[in-house]
Amino acid sequence: MITIDKKFDKISEWSNNRKKDYKDIRGQLDMLYDDMKNDKLNTDGEWYKAIKKVKDDNPKPNNLEELKQELADLIIEDNA
C-alpha cells in the first residue's frame, strides 16, 4: 500500500527538482538584463534557454490532478 508520504513525495518531486535546478532570482535577473541588452527577450535568450532546460528536465506530470485526488483519497482513508 502506498503511504501518504510516498504519494506526496511523488506529487512534489517534479516541483522540488525544478526549485533545486533553477538559478537563484539574482542569477535569473542578471540573465534577463543581459538578454535585454542583447535584444534577446525571446527564445534565443539565455534566460529562456535556462528555464526551458529546467522545465524539460523536470516535466510536470500529465496526471497531476489525478495524483492529487489519489492523495486526498489516501488522507480520507487514513482519517476514517
N, C-alpha and C positions, 0 to 999 in steps of 0.2 A: 504494500500500500504506500502511495506517495504521501509524504508528510506535508503539512502546511509550509514548513520552512523550505523544503525542497522545491515545492511548486512556486513559492515566492521568489526563490533564487533563480529559477528558470525564467520566470517572467521578467525579472530585473536584470538578467545577465547582459543583454544587448545594451541596455541603457548604462549600466555600470561600466562596461567596456568602453563605450563612447566617451563617457566622462573622463575615464583614465587616459584615453588616447588624444583627446582634444588638447591643444596648447592652452596655456592659461590665457585669460582675457587680454592681458597686456601684449602677449605674443601675437594674438589674433588681431588686435588693434594695430600693431606695427605692420603686420602683413597687409591689412586693409589700407593703411596710409601709403605704403609702398605701391600697392596696386593702383591707388588713386593717382599718385604722382606719375605712374607709367601708363595711365589711361587703360587700365586692365580691370575695371569693375565688371567683368563678365566671366565666362567660363575659362578664359585664358589666364585669369589672375591666380596668384599663388594661394591666396586665402581660399578661393573656391576649390582649388585642387586639393588643398589640405583637408578641408571639411568634407569634400566628396569622398576622399580616401577613407576617412574615419567611418563615414556612413556606409560605404561599400563593404568595408572590412567587418562591420558590426550591424548587419541589417535588422530592422525592426521585424519581428515575426509577423507573418501574414495573418496568423490566427490569434493576435493579441487579445482581442475581445473574448474569444473562446477561452483562452488561458485564464483571463481574469475571472470569468464566470466559474471555471473549474475551481479556482482558488476560493471564491466566495462560497461555493458549494461545500468545499472541504471545511471551511470555517464554521458553516452552519452545522455540518455533521459533527464536528468536534465539540460544539457547544450544546448539542442535543442530549 
